[in-house]
Amino acid sequence: MVPDPYTLEKMALAHRQQLQREAEHEQMLEVLPGHSSHWMRYEAARLGTFLIALGTRLRQLEQPRKMMAVD
C-alpha cells in the first residue's frame, strides 16, 4: 500500500529533519573534543610555565641565603 502524496511529503520532511539533527549532533561532537583537548594542552602549558618561573625565583631567593651561611 502506497501512502498518499501528503503523507509521503510529511514522512520525507520528518526524515530530513532527523538527518539534520543527526548532522548537527555529529558536528557538536567533532568540535567539543578538539576544543577540550586544545584547552587542556593550553592550561597544562601555562601551569608548566608558571612552575618553571616559580622554581627559578625560589632558586634566586635561596642563593643569597647560602652565601650568608658561608660567610
mmCIF file as Biopython writes it, N, C-alpha, C and O atoms, coordinates in Angstrom:
data_model
#
loop_
_atom_site.group_PDB
_atom_site.id
_atom_site.type_symbol
_atom_site.label_atom_id
_atom_site.label_alt_id
_atom_site.label_comp_id
_atom_site.label_asym_id
_atom_site.label_entity_id
_atom_site.label_seq_id
_atom_site.pdbx_PDB_ins_code
_atom_site.Cartn_x
_atom_site.Cartn_y
_atom_site.Cartn_z
_atom_site.occupancy
_atom_site.B_iso_or_equiv
_atom_site.auth_seq_id
_atom_site.auth_asym_id
_atom_site.pdbx_PDB_model_num
ATOM 1   N N  . MET A ? 1  ? 0.843  -1.179 0.000  1.0 0.0 1  A 1 
ATOM 2   C CA . MET A ? 1  ? 0.000  0.000  0.000  1.0 0.0 1  A 1 
ATOM 3   C C  . MET A ? 1  ? 0.890  1.243  0.000  1.0 0.0 1  A 1 
ATOM 4   O O  . MET A ? 1  ? 1.785  1.362  0.836  1.0 0.0 1  A 1 
ATOM 5   N N  . VAL A ? 2  ? 0.657  2.144  -0.905 1.0 0.0 2  A 1 
ATOM 6   C CA . VAL A ? 2  ? 1.435  3.374  -1.051 1.0 0.0 2  A 1 
ATOM 7   C C  . VAL A ? 2  ? 0.677  4.511  -0.379 1.0 0.0 2  A 1 
ATOM 8   O O  . VAL A ? 2  ? -0.505 4.718  -0.654 1.0 0.0 2  A 1 
ATOM 9   N N  . PRO A ? 3  ? 1.363  5.263  0.517  1.0 0.0 3  A 1 
ATOM 10  C CA . PRO A ? 3  ? 0.678  6.383  1.171  1.0 0.0 3  A 1 
ATOM 11  C C  . PRO A ? 3  ? 0.358  7.486  0.161  1.0 0.0 3  A 1 
ATOM 12  O O  . PRO A ? 3  ? 0.963  7.569  -0.908 1.0 0.0 3  A 1 
ATOM 13  N N  . ASP A ? 4  ? -0.594 8.318  0.523  1.0 0.0 4  A 1 
ATOM 14  C CA . ASP A ? 4  ? -0.974 9.415  -0.358 1.0 0.0 4  A 1 
ATOM 15  C C  . ASP A ? 4  ? 0.167  10.447 -0.400 1.0 0.0 4  A 1 
ATOM 16  O O  . ASP A ? 4  ? 1.044  10.412 0.464  1.0 0.0 4  A 1 
ATOM 17  N N  . PRO A ? 5  ? 0.179  11.358 -1.375 1.0 0.0 5  A 1 
ATOM 18  C CA . PRO A ? 5  ? 1.273  12.330 -1.541 1.0 0.0 5  A 1 
ATOM 19  C C  . PRO A ? 5  ? 1.492  13.218 -0.292 1.0 0.0 5  A 1 
ATOM 20  O O  . PRO A ? 5  ? 2.631  13.547 0.040  1.0 0.0 5  A 1 
ATOM 21  N N  . TYR A ? 6  ? 0.420  13.596 0.381  1.0 0.0 6  A 1 
ATOM 22  C CA . TYR A ? 6  ? 0.545  14.435 1.570  1.0 0.0 6  A 1 
ATOM 23  C C  . TYR A ? 6  ? 1.313  13.688 2.663  1.0 0.0 6  A 1 
ATOM 24  O O  . TYR A ? 6  ? 2.194  14.258 3.306  1.0 0.0 6  A 1 
ATOM 25  N N  . THR A ? 7  ? 0.977  12.419 2.869  1.0 0.0 7  A 1 
ATOM 26  C CA . THR A ? 7  ? 1.655  11.612 3.884  1.0 0.0 7  A 1 
ATOM 27  C C  . THR A ? 7  ? 3.116  11.370 3.487  1.0 0.0 7  A 1 
ATOM 28  O O  . THR A ? 7  ? 4.007  11.422 4.334  1.0 0.0 7  A 1 
ATOM 29  N N  . LEU A ? 8  ? 3.357  11.107 2.204  1.0 0.0 8  A 1 
ATOM 30  C CA . LEU A ? 8  ? 4.731  10.922 1.727  1.0 0.0 8  A 1 
ATOM 31  C C  . LEU A ? 8  ? 5.565  12.182 1.989  1.0 0.0 8  A 1 
ATOM 32  O O  . LEU A ? 8  ? 6.713  12.088 2.422  1.0 0.0 8  A 1 
ATOM 33  N N  . GLU A ? 9  ? 4.990  13.350 1.727  1.0 0.0 9  A 1 
ATOM 34  C CA . GLU A ? 9  ? 5.700  14.618 1.948  1.0 0.0 9  A 1 
ATOM 35  C C  . GLU A ? 9  ? 6.011  14.816 3.434  1.0 0.0 9  A 1 
ATOM 36  O O  . GLU A ? 9  ? 7.106  15.251 3.789  1.0 0.0 9  A 1 
ATOM 37  N N  . LYS A ? 10 ? 5.055  14.499 4.291  1.0 0.0 10 A 1 
ATOM 38  C CA . LYS A ? 10 ? 5.277  14.627 5.733  1.0 0.0 10 A 1 
ATOM 39  C C  . LYS A ? 10 ? 6.361  13.655 6.205  1.0 0.0 10 A 1 
ATOM 40  O O  . LYS A ? 10 ? 7.187  14.007 7.047  1.0 0.0 10 A 1 
ATOM 41  N N  . MET A ? 11 ? 6.358  12.443 5.667  1.0 0.0 11 A 1 
ATOM 42  C CA . MET A ? 11 ? 7.379  11.462 6.035  1.0 0.0 11 A 1 
ATOM 43  C C  . MET A ? 11 ? 8.762  11.915 5.557  1.0 0.0 11 A 1 
ATOM 44  O O  . MET A ? 11 ? 9.751  11.773 6.276  1.0 0.0 11 A 1 
ATOM 45  N N  . ALA A ? 12 ? 8.822  12.455 4.353  1.0 0.0 12 A 1 
ATOM 46  C CA . ALA A ? 12 ? 10.099 12.934 3.819  1.0 0.0 12 A 1 
ATOM 47  C C  . ALA A ? 12 ? 10.609 14.108 4.653  1.0 0.0 12 A 1 
ATOM 48  O O  . ALA A ? 12 ? 11.804 14.193 4.935  1.0 0.0 12 A 1 
ATOM 49  N N  . LEU A ? 13 ? 9.722  15.006 5.046  1.0 0.0 13 A 1 
ATOM 50  C CA . LEU A ? 13 ? 10.113 16.142 5.878  1.0 0.0 13 A 1 
ATOM 51  C C  . LEU A ? 13 ? 10.634 15.667 7.232  1.0 0.0 13 A 1 
ATOM 52  O O  . LEU A ? 13 ? 11.655 16.159 7.711  1.0 0.0 13 A 1 
ATOM 53  N N  . ALA A ? 14 ? 9.946  14.725 7.841  1.0 0.0 14 A 1 
ATOM 54  C CA . ALA A ? 14 ? 10.385 14.190 9.134  1.0 0.0 14 A 1 
ATOM 55  C C  . ALA A ? 14 ? 11.751 13.515 8.998  1.0 0.0 14 A 1 
ATOM 56  O O  . ALA A ? 14 ? 12.599 13.636 9.882  1.0 0.0 14 A 1 
ATOM 57  N N  . HIS A ? 15 ? 11.956 12.814 7.902  1.0 0.0 15 A 1 
ATOM 58  C CA . HIS A ? 15 ? 13.234 12.151 7.671  1.0 0.0 15 A 1 
ATOM 59  C C  . HIS A ? 15 ? 14.356 13.180 7.508  1.0 0.0 15 A 1 
ATOM 60  O O  . HIS A ? 15 ? 15.431 13.017 8.086  1.0 0.0 15 A 1 
ATOM 61  N N  . ARG A ? 16 ? 14.118 14.229 6.732  1.0 0.0 16 A 1 
ATOM 62  C CA . ARG A ? 16 ? 15.126 15.282 6.551  1.0 0.0 16 A 1 
ATOM 63  C C  . ARG A ? 16 ? 15.444 15.972 7.875  1.0 0.0 16 A 1 
ATOM 64  O O  . ARG A ? 16 ? 16.601 16.282 8.156  1.0 0.0 16 A 1 
ATOM 65  N N  . GLN A ? 17 ? 14.417 16.209 8.686  1.0 0.0 17 A 1 
ATOM 66  C CA . GLN A ? 17 ? 14.644 16.839 9.990  1.0 0.0 17 A 1 
ATOM 67  C C  . GLN A ? 17 ? 15.506 15.938 10.888 1.0 0.0 17 A 1 
ATOM 68  O O  . GLN A ? 17 ? 16.394 16.417 11.593 1.0 0.0 17 A 1 
ATOM 69  N N  . GLN A ? 18 ? 15.234 14.655 10.848 1.0 0.0 18 A 1 
ATOM 70  C CA . GLN A ? 18 ? 16.028 13.707 11.640 1.0 0.0 18 A 1 
ATOM 71  C C  . GLN A ? 18 ? 17.475 13.692 11.169 1.0 0.0 18 A 1 
ATOM 72  O O  . GLN A ? 18 ? 18.397 13.698 11.985 1.0 0.0 18 A 1 
ATOM 73  N N  . LEU A ? 19 ? 17.676 13.672 9.854  1.0 0.0 19 A 1 
ATOM 74  C CA . LEU A ? 19 ? 19.040 13.710 9.325  1.0 0.0 19 A 1 
ATOM 75  C C  . LEU A ? 19 ? 19.752 14.999 9.724  1.0 0.0 19 A 1 
ATOM 76  O O  . LEU A ? 19 ? 20.940 14.981 10.045 1.0 0.0 19 A 1 
ATOM 77  N N  . GLN A ? 20 ? 19.030 16.116 9.704  1.0 0.0 20 A 1 
ATOM 78  C CA . GLN A ? 20 ? 19.618 17.396 10.102 1.0 0.0 20 A 1 
ATOM 79  C C  . GLN A ? 20 ? 20.030 17.373 11.572 1.0 0.0 20 A 1 
ATOM 80  O O  . GLN A ? 20 ? 21.114 17.841 11.921 1.0 0.0 20 A 1 
ATOM 81  N N  . ARG A ? 21 ? 19.171 16.833 12.430 1.0 0.0 21 A 1 
ATOM 82  C CA . ARG A ? 21 ? 19.509 16.730 13.864 1.0 0.0 21 A 1 
ATOM 83  C C  . ARG A ? 21 ? 20.745 15.864 14.070 1.0 0.0 21 A 1 
ATOM 84  O O  . ARG A ? 21 ? 21.620 16.207 14.865 1.0 0.0 21 A 1 
ATOM 85  N N  . GLU A ? 22 ? 20.820 14.744 13.357 1.0 0.0 22 A 1 
ATOM 86  C CA . GLU A ? 22 ? 21.979 13.864 13.475 1.0 0.0 22 A 1 
ATOM 87  C C  . GLU A ? 22 ? 23.255 14.559 13.008 1.0 0.0 22 A 1 
ATOM 88  O O  . GLU A ? 22 ? 24.303 14.425 13.638 1.0 0.0 22 A 1 
ATOM 89  N N  . ALA A ? 23 ? 23.168 15.301 11.907 1.0 0.0 23 A 1 
ATOM 90  C CA . ALA A ? 23 ? 24.339 16.022 11.398 1.0 0.0 23 A 1 
ATOM 91  C C  . ALA A ? 23 ? 24.788 17.089 12.395 1.0 0.0 23 A 1 
ATOM 92  O O  . ALA A ? 23 ? 25.984 17.243 12.638 1.0 0.0 23 A 1 
ATOM 93  N N  . GLU A ? 24 ? 23.847 17.820 12.968 1.0 0.0 24 A 1 
ATOM 94  C CA . GLU A ? 24 ? 24.196 18.836 13.962 1.0 0.0 24 A 1 
ATOM 95  C C  . GLU A ? 24 ? 24.828 18.201 15.194 1.0 0.0 24 A 1 
ATOM 96  O O  . GLU A ? 24 ? 25.777 18.747 15.757 1.0 0.0 24 A 1 
ATOM 97  N N  . HIS A ? 25 ? 24.314 17.064 15.611 1.0 0.0 25 A 1 
ATOM 98  C CA . HIS A ? 25 ? 24.862 16.361 16.766 1.0 0.0 25 A 1 
ATOM 99  C C  . HIS A ? 25 ? 26.298 15.915 16.492 1.0 0.0 25 A 1 
ATOM 100 O O  . HIS A ? 25 ? 27.171 16.062 17.347 1.0 0.0 25 A 1 
ATOM 101 N N  . GLU A ? 26 ? 26.536 15.376 15.312 1.0 0.0 26 A 1 
ATOM 102 C CA . GLU A ? 26 ? 27.891 14.945 14.949 1.0 0.0 26 A 1 
ATOM 103 C C  . GLU A ? 26 ? 28.848 16.128 14.894 1.0 0.0 26 A 1 
ATOM 104 O O  . GLU A ? 26 ? 29.998 16.014 15.316 1.0 0.0 26 A 1 
ATOM 105 N N  . GLN A ? 27 ? 28.384 17.263 14.380 1.0 0.0 27 A 1 
ATOM 106 C CA . GLN A ? 27 ? 29.232 18.451 14.343 1.0 0.0 27 A 1 
ATOM 107 C C  . GLN A ? 27 ? 29.590 18.907 15.750 1.0 0.0 27 A 1 
ATOM 108 O O  . GLN A ? 27 ? 30.725 19.309 16.004 1.0 0.0 27 A 1 
ATOM 109 N N  . MET A ? 28 ? 28.640 18.848 16.656 1.0 0.0 28 A 1 
ATOM 110 C CA . MET A ? 28 ? 28.915 19.233 18.036 1.0 0.0 28 A 1 
ATOM 111 C C  . MET A ? 28 ? 29.949 18.304 18.656 1.0 0.0 28 A 1 
ATOM 112 O O  . MET A ? 28 ? 30.842 18.758 19.372 1.0 0.0 28 A 1 
ATOM 113 N N  . LEU A ? 29 ? 29.836 17.013 18.390 1.0 0.0 29 A 1 
ATOM 114 C CA . LEU A ? 29 ? 30.790 16.057 18.942 1.0 0.0 29 A 1 
ATOM 115 C C  . LEU A ? 29 ? 32.182 16.248 18.362 1.0 0.0 29 A 1 
ATOM 116 O O  . LEU A ? 29 ? 33.176 16.042 19.058 1.0 0.0 29 A 1 
ATOM 117 N N  . GLU A ? 30 ? 32.264 16.641 17.099 1.0 0.0 30 A 1 
ATOM 118 C CA . GLU A ? 30 ? 33.559 16.875 16.476 1.0 0.0 30 A 1 
ATOM 119 C C  . GLU A ? 30 ? 34.235 18.102 17.061 1.0 0.0 30 A 1 
ATOM 120 O O  . GLU A ? 30 ? 35.453 18.113 17.240 1.0 0.0 30 A 1 
ATOM 121 N N  . VAL A ? 31 ? 33.467 19.124 17.357 1.0 0.0 31 A 1 
ATOM 122 C CA . VAL A ? 31 ? 34.026 20.379 17.856 1.0 0.0 31 A 1 
ATOM 123 C C  . VAL A ? 31 ? 34.450 20.242 19.312 1.0 0.0 31 A 1 
ATOM 124 O O  . VAL A ? 31 ? 35.529 20.713 19.672 1.0 0.0 31 A 1 
ATOM 125 N N  . LEU A ? 32 ? 33.659 19.629 20.141 1.0 0.0 32 A 1 
ATOM 126 C CA . LEU A ? 32 ? 33.931 19.603 21.568 1.0 0.0 32 A 1 
ATOM 127 C C  . LEU A ? 32 ? 35.221 18.896 21.957 1.0 0.0 32 A 1 
ATOM 128 O O  . LEU A ? 32 ? 36.006 19.480 22.704 1.0 0.0 32 A 1 
ATOM 129 N N  . PRO A ? 33 ? 35.491 17.683 21.502 1.0 0.0 33 A 1 
ATOM 130 C CA . PRO A ? 33 ? 36.730 17.049 21.930 1.0 0.0 33 A 1 
ATOM 131 C C  . PRO A ? 33 ? 37.970 17.819 21.498 1.0 0.0 33 A 1 
ATOM 132 O O  . PRO A ? 33 ? 38.914 17.944 22.279 1.0 0.0 33 A 1 
ATOM 133 N N  . GLY A ? 34 ? 37.991 18.333 20.286 1.0 0.0 34 A 1 
ATOM 134 C CA . GLY A ? 34 ? 39.133 19.105 19.829 1.0 0.0 34 A 1 
ATOM 135 C C  . GLY A ? 34 ? 39.318 20.349 20.661 1.0 0.0 34 A 1 
ATOM 136 O O  . GLY A ? 34 ? 40.438 20.698 21.032 1.0 0.0 34 A 1 
ATOM 137 N N  . HIS A ? 35 ? 38.236 21.008 20.951 1.0 0.0 35 A 1 
ATOM 138 C CA . HIS A ? 35 ? 38.294 22.221 21.762 1.0 0.0 35 A 1 
ATOM 139 C C  . HIS A ? 35 ? 38.757 21.890 23.167 1.0 0.0 35 A 1 
ATOM 140 O O  . HIS A ? 35 ? 39.615 22.577 23.722 1.0 0.0 35 A 1 
ATOM 141 N N  . SER A ? 36 ? 38.202 20.858 23.733 1.0 0.0 36 A 1 
ATOM 142 C CA . SER A ? 36 ? 38.573 20.459 25.089 1.0 0.0 36 A 1 
ATOM 143 C C  . SER A ? 36 ? 40.034 20.045 25.147 1.0 0.0 36 A 1 
ATOM 144 O O  . SER A ? 36 ? 40.752 20.418 26.074 1.0 0.0 36 A 1 
ATOM 145 N N  . SER A ? 37 ? 40.472 19.283 24.167 1.0 0.0 37 A 1 
ATOM 146 C CA . SER A ? 37 ? 41.844 18.826 24.129 1.0 0.0 37 A 1 
ATOM 147 C C  . SER A ? 37 ? 42.783 20.017 23.997 1.0 0.0 37 A 1 
ATOM 148 O O  . SER A ? 37 ? 43.815 20.071 24.666 1.0 0.0 37 A 1 
ATOM 149 N N  . HIS A ? 38 ? 42.438 20.959 23.151 1.0 0.0 38 A 1 
ATOM 150 C CA . HIS A ? 38 ? 43.253 22.154 22.974 1.0 0.0 38 A 1 
ATOM 151 C C  . HIS A ? 38 ? 43.312 22.935 24.278 1.0 0.0 38 A 1 
ATOM 152 O O  . HIS A ? 38 ? 44.383 23.397 24.672 1.0 0.0 38 A 1 
ATOM 153 N N  . TRP A ? 39 ? 42.202 23.086 24.940 1.0 0.0 39 A 1 
ATOM 154 C CA . TRP A ? 39 ? 42.137 23.828 26.205 1.0 0.0 39 A 1 
ATOM 155 C C  . TRP A ? 39 ? 43.012 23.160 27.259 1.0 0.0 39 A 1 
ATOM 156 O O  . TRP A ? 39 ? 43.718 23.841 28.002 1.0 0.0 39 A 1 
ATOM 157 N N  . MET A ? 40 ? 42.969 21.840 27.327 1.0 0.0 40 A 1 
ATOM 158 C CA . MET A ? 40 ? 43.767 21.121 28.319 1.0 0.0 40 A 1 
ATOM 159 C C  . MET A ? 40 ? 45.262 21.308 28.050 1.0 0.0 40 A 1 
ATOM 160 O O  . MET A ? 40 ? 46.035 21.527 28.982 1.0 0.0 40 A 1 
ATOM 161 N N  . ARG A ? 41 ? 45.669 21.224 26.788 1.0 0.0 41 A 1 
ATOM 162 C CA . ARG A ? 41 ? 47.086 21.434 26.461 1.0 0.0 41 A 1 
ATOM 163 C C  . ARG A ? 41 ? 47.509 22.858 26.807 1.0 0.0 41 A 1 
ATOM 164 O O  . ARG A ? 41 ? 48.599 23.080 27.335 1.0 0.0 41 A 1 
ATOM 165 N N  . TYR A ? 42 ? 46.650 23.805 26.510 1.0 0.0 42 A 1 
ATOM 166 C CA . TYR A ? 42 ? 46.944 25.207 26.803 1.0 0.0 42 A 1 
ATOM 167 C C  . TYR A ? 42 ? 47.115 25.418 28.309 1.0 0.0 42 A 1 
ATOM 168 O O  . TYR A ? 42 ? 48.078 26.049 28.745 1.0 0.0 42 A 1 
ATOM 169 N N  . GLU A ? 43 ? 46.188 24.894 29.090 1.0 0.0 43 A 1 
ATOM 170 C CA . GLU A ? 43 ? 46.270 25.053 30.548 1.0 0.0 43 A 1 
ATOM 171 C C  . GLU A ? 43 ? 47.486 24.321 31.121 1.0 0.0 43 A 1 
ATOM 172 O O  . GLU A ? 43 ? 48.128 24.822 32.044 1.0 0.0 43 A 1 
ATOM 173 N N  . ALA A ? 44 ? 47.804 23.152 30.587 1.0 0.0 44 A 1 
ATOM 174 C CA . ALA A ? 44 ? 48.983 22.417 31.051 1.0 0.0 44 A 1 
ATOM 175 C C  . ALA A ? 44 ? 50.255 23.202 30.744 1.0 0.0 44 A 1 
ATOM 176 O O  . ALA A ? 44 ? 51.173 23.239 31.563 1.0 0.0 44 A 1 
ATOM 177 N N  . ALA A ? 45 ? 50.314 23.821 29.585 1.0 0.0 45 A 1 
ATOM 178 C CA . ALA A ? 45 ? 51.481 24.631 29.220 1.0 0.0 45 A 1 
ATOM 179 C C  . ALA A ? 45 ? 51.602 25.844 30.130 1.0 0.0 45 A 1 
ATOM 180 O O  . ALA A ? 45 ? 52.701 26.202 30.554 1.0 0.0 45 A 1 
ATOM 181 N N  . ARG A ? 46 ? 50.481 26.469 30.427 1.0 0.0 46 A 1 
ATOM 182 C CA . ARG A ? 46 ? 50.514 27.630 31.332 1.0 0.0 46 A 1 
ATOM 183 C C  . ARG A ? 46 ? 50.975 27.218 32.724 1.0 0.0 46 A 1 
ATOM 184 O O  . ARG A ? 46 ? 51.769 27.921 33.348 1.0 0.0 46 A 1 
ATOM 185 N N  . LEU A ? 47 ? 50.485 26.092 33.210 1.0 0.0 47 A 1 
ATOM 186 C CA . LEU A ? 47 ? 50.895 25.601 34.525 1.0 0.0 47 A 1 
ATOM 187 C C  . LEU A ? 47 ? 52.386 25.279 34.532 1.0 0.0 47 A 1 
ATOM 188 O O  . LEU A ? 47 ? 53.089 25.616 35.484 1.0 0.0 47 A 1 
ATOM 189 N N  . GLY A ? 48 ? 52.868 24.631 33.481 1.0 0.0 48 A 1 
ATOM 190 C CA . GLY A ? 48 ? 54.289 24.317 33.387 1.0 0.0 48 A 1 
ATOM 191 C C  . GLY A ? 48 ? 55.145 25.570 33.388 1.0 0.0 48 A 1 
ATOM 192 O O  . GLY A ? 48 ? 56.174 25.619 34.062 1.0 0.0 48 A 1 
ATOM 193 N N  . THR A ? 49 ? 54.734 26.578 32.643 1.0 0.0 49 A 1 
ATOM 194 C CA . THR A ? 49 ? 55.473 27.843 32.605 1.0 0.0 49 A 1 
ATOM 195 C C  . THR A ? 49 ? 55.500 28.491 33.980 1.0 0.0 49 A 1 
ATOM 196 O O  . THR A ? 49 ? 56.531 29.001 34.419 1.0 0.0 49 A 1 
ATOM 197 N N  . PHE A ? 50 ? 54.362 28.466 34.650 1.0 0.0 50 A 1 
ATOM 198 C CA . PHE A ? 50 ? 54.286 29.049 35.996 1.0 0.0 50 A 1 
ATOM 199 C C  . PHE A ? 50 ? 55.215 28.316 36.960 1.0 0.0 50 A 1 
ATOM 200 O O  . PHE A ? 50 ? 55.921 28.951 37.743 1.0 0.0 50 A 1 
ATOM 201 N N  . LEU A ? 51 ? 55.218 26.988 36.908 1.0 0.0 51 A 1 
ATOM 202 C CA . LEU A ? 51 ? 56.055 26.213 37.820 1.0 0.0 51 A 1 
ATOM 203 C C  . LEU A ? 51 ? 57.544 26.427 37.554 1.0 0.0 51 A 1 
ATOM 204 O O  . LEU A ? 51 ? 58.341 26.490 38.491 1.0 0.0 51 A 1 
ATOM 205 N N  . ILE A ? 52 ? 57.916 26.540 36.291 1.0 0.0 52 A 1 
ATOM 206 C CA . ILE A ? 52 ? 59.323 26.812 35.971 1.0 0.0 52 A 1 
ATOM 207 C C  . ILE A ? 52 ? 59.723 28.190 36.490 1.0 0.0 52 A 1 
ATOM 208 O O  . ILE A ? 52 ? 60.795 28.341 37.076 1.0 0.0 52 A 1 
ATOM 209 N N  . ALA A ? 53 ? 58.877 29.193 36.282 1.0 0.0 53 A 1 
ATOM 210 C CA . ALA A ? 53 ? 59.173 30.536 36.777 1.0 0.0 53 A 1 
ATOM 211 C C  . ALA A ? 53 ? 59.253 30.539 38.303 1.0 0.0 53 A 1 
ATOM 212 O O  . ALA A ? 53 ? 60.122 31.195 38.877 1.0 0.0 53 A 1 
ATOM 213 N N  . LEU A ? 54 ? 58.373 29.825 38.946 1.0 0.0 54 A 1 
ATOM 214 C CA . LEU A ? 54 ? 58.390 29.746 40.407 1.0 0.0 54 A 1 
ATOM 215 C C  . LEU A ? 54 ? 59.677 29.079 40.900 1.0 0.0 54 A 1 
ATOM 216 O O  . LEU A ? 54 ? 60.302 29.556 41.847 1.0 0.0 54 A 1 
ATOM 217 N N  . GLY A ? 55 ? 60.066 27.988 40.262 1.0 0.0 55 A 1 
ATOM 218 C CA . GLY A ? 55 ? 61.301 27.307 40.644 1.0 0.0 55 A 1 
ATOM 219 C C  . GLY A ? 55 ? 62.520 28.198 40.460 1.0 0.0 55 A 1 
ATOM 220 O O  . GLY A ? 55 ? 63.413 28.222 41.307 1.0 0.0 55 A 1 
ATOM 221 N N  . THR A ? 56 ? 62.554 28.929 39.354 1.0 0.0 56 A 1 
ATOM 222 C CA . THR A ? 56 ? 63.665 29.854 39.107 1.0 0.0 56 A 1 
ATOM 223 C C  . THR A ? 56 ? 63.718 30.927 40.177 1.0 0.0 56 A 1 
ATOM 224 O O  . THR A ? 56 ? 64.789 31.244 40.694 1.0 0.0 56 A 1 
ATOM 225 N N  . ARG A ? 57 ? 62.576 31.481 40.507 1.0 0.0 57 A 1 
ATOM 226 C CA . ARG A ? 57 ? 62.520 32.530 41.529 1.0 0.0 57 A 1 
ATOM 227 C C  . ARG A ? 57 ? 62.940 31.994 42.898 1.0 0.0 57 A 1 
ATOM 228 O O  . ARG A ? 57 ? 63.644 32.682 43.637 1.0 0.0 57 A 1 
ATOM 229 N N  . LEU A ? 58 ? 62.529 30.803 43.239 1.0 0.0 58 A 1 
ATOM 230 C CA . LEU A ? 58 ? 62.921 30.214 44.525 1.0 0.0 58 A 1 
ATOM 231 C C  . LEU A ? 58 ? 64.427 29.971 44.582 1.0 0.0 58 A 1 
ATOM 232 O O  . LEU A ? 58 ? 65.052 30.174 45.623 1.0 0.0 58 A 1 
ATOM 233 N N  . ARG A ? 59 ? 65.010 29.537 43.462 1.0 0.0 59 A 1 
ATOM 234 C CA . ARG A ? 59 ? 66.469 29.354 43.434 1.0 0.0 59 A 1 
ATOM 235 C C  . ARG A ? 59 ? 67.183 30.687 43.633 1.0 0.0 59 A 1 
ATOM 236 O O  . ARG A ? 59 ? 68.183 30.758 44.348 1.0 0.0 59 A 1 
ATOM 237 N N  . GLN A ? 60 ? 66.668 31.748 43.000 1.0 0.0 60 A 1 
ATOM 238 C CA . GLN A ? 60 ? 67.281 33.060 43.151 1.0 0.0 60 A 1 
ATOM 239 C C  . GLN A ? 60 ? 67.195 33.535 44.602 1.0 0.0 60 A 1 
ATOM 240 O O  . GLN A ? 60 ? 68.136 34.138 45.116 1.0 0.0 60 A 1 
ATOM 241 N N  . LEU A ? 61 ? 66.081 33.267 45.250 1.0 0.0 61 A 1 
ATOM 242 C CA . LEU A ? 61 ? 65.927 33.669 46.644 1.0 0.0 61 A 1 
ATOM 243 C C  . LEU A ? 61 ? 66.812 32.830 47.559 1.0 0.0 61 A 1 
ATOM 244 O O  . LEU A ? 61 ? 67.264 33.322 48.594 1.0 0.0 61 A 1 
ATOM 245 N N  . GLU A ? 62 ? 67.065 31.588 47.203 1.0 0.0 62 A 1 
ATOM 246 C CA . GLU A ? 62 ? 67.859 30.678 48.020 1.0 0.0 62 A 1 
ATOM 247 C C  . GLU A ? 62 ? 69.349 31.010 47.943 1.0 0.0 62 A 1 
ATOM 248 O O  . GLU A ? 62 ? 70.065 30.822 48.926 1.0 0.0 62 A 1 
ATOM 249 N N  . GLN A ? 63 ? 69.825 31.492 46.813 1.0 0.0 63 A 1 
ATOM 250 C CA . GLN A ? 63 ? 71.253 31.761 46.632 1.0 0.0 63 A 1 
ATOM 251 C C  . GLN A ? 63 ? 71.811 32.760 47.657 1.0 0.0 63 A 1 
ATOM 252 O O  . GLN A ? 63 ? 72.860 32.481 48.237 1.0 0.0 63 A 1 
ATOM 253 N N  . PRO A ? 64 ? 71.164 33.910 47.912 1.0 0.0 64 A 1 
ATOM 254 C CA . PRO A ? 64 ? 71.724 34.836 48.905 1.0 0.0 64 A 1 
ATOM 255 C C  . PRO A ? 64 ? 71.760 34.206 50.307 1.0 0.0 64 A 1 
ATOM 256 O O  . PRO A ? 64 ? 72.659 34.528 51.084 1.0 0.0 64 A 1 
ATOM 257 N N  . ARG A ? 65 ? 70.855 33.359 50.641 1.0 0.0 65 A 1 
ATOM 258 C CA . ARG A ? 65 ? 70.854 32.696 51.947 1.0 0.0 65 A 1 
ATOM 259 C C  . ARG A ? 65 ? 72.058 31.769 52.084 1.0 0.0 65 A 1 
ATOM 260 O O  . ARG A ? 65 ? 72.681 31.697 53.143 1.0 0.0 65 A 1 
ATOM 261 N N  . LYS A ? 66 ? 72.376 31.063 51.004 1.0 0.0 66 A 1 
ATOM 262 C CA . LYS A ? 66 ? 73.533 30.163 51.022 1.0 0.0 66 A 1 
ATOM 263 C C  . LYS A ? 66 ? 74.816 30.963 51.183 1.0 0.0 66 A 1 
ATOM 264 O O  . LYS A ? 66 ? 75.718 30.550 51.912 1.0 0.0 66 A 1 
ATOM 265 N N  . MET A ? 67 ? 74.907 32.119 50.501 1.0 0.0 67 A 1 
ATOM 266 C CA . MET A ? 67 ? 76.088 32.958 50.597 1.0 0.0 67 A 1 
ATOM 267 C C  . MET A ? 67 ? 76.244 33.506 52.007 1.0 0.0 67 A 1 
ATOM 268 O O  . MET A ? 67 ? 77.363 33.575 52.517 1.0 0.0 67 A 1 
ATOM 269 N N  . MET A ? 68 ? 75.135 33.903 52.655 1.0 0.0 68 A 1 
ATOM 270 C CA . MET A ? 68 ? 75.202 34.408 54.012 1.0 0.0 68 A 1 
ATOM 271 C C  . MET A ? 68 ? 75.615 33.298 54.986 1.0 0.0 68 A 1 
ATOM 272 O O  . MET A ? 68 ? 76.317 33.566 55.961 1.0 0.0 68 A 1 
ATOM 273 N N  . ALA A ? 69 ? 75.194 32.078 54.736 1.0 0.0 69 A 1 
ATOM 274 C CA . ALA A ? 69 ? 75.543 30.964 55.612 1.0 0.0 69 A 1 
ATOM 275 C C  . ALA A ? 69 ? 77.026 30.628 55.477 1.0 0.0 69 A 1 
ATOM 276 O O  . ALA A ? 69 ? 77.637 30.202 56.457 1.0 0.0 69 A 1 
ATOM 277 N N  . VAL A ? 70 ? 77.620 30.802 54.308 1.0 0.0 70 A 1 
ATOM 278 C CA . VAL A ? 70 ? 79.021 30.511 54.078 1.0 0.0 70 A 1 
ATOM 279 C C  . VAL A ? 70 ? 79.900 31.577 54.735 1.0 0.0 70 A 1 
ATOM 280 O O  . VAL A ? 70 ? 80.970 31.256 55.252 1.0 0.0 70 A 1 
ATOM 281 N N  . ASP A ? 71 ? 79.467 32.837 54.724 1.0 0.0 71 A 1 
ATOM 282 C CA . ASP A ? 71 ? 80.271 33.943 55.266 1.0 0.0 71 A 1 
ATOM 283 C C  . ASP A ? 71 ? 80.424 33.864 56.722 1.0 0.0 71 A 1 
ATOM 284 O O  . ASP A ? 71 ? 81.073 34.721 57.322 1.0 0.0 71 A 1 
#
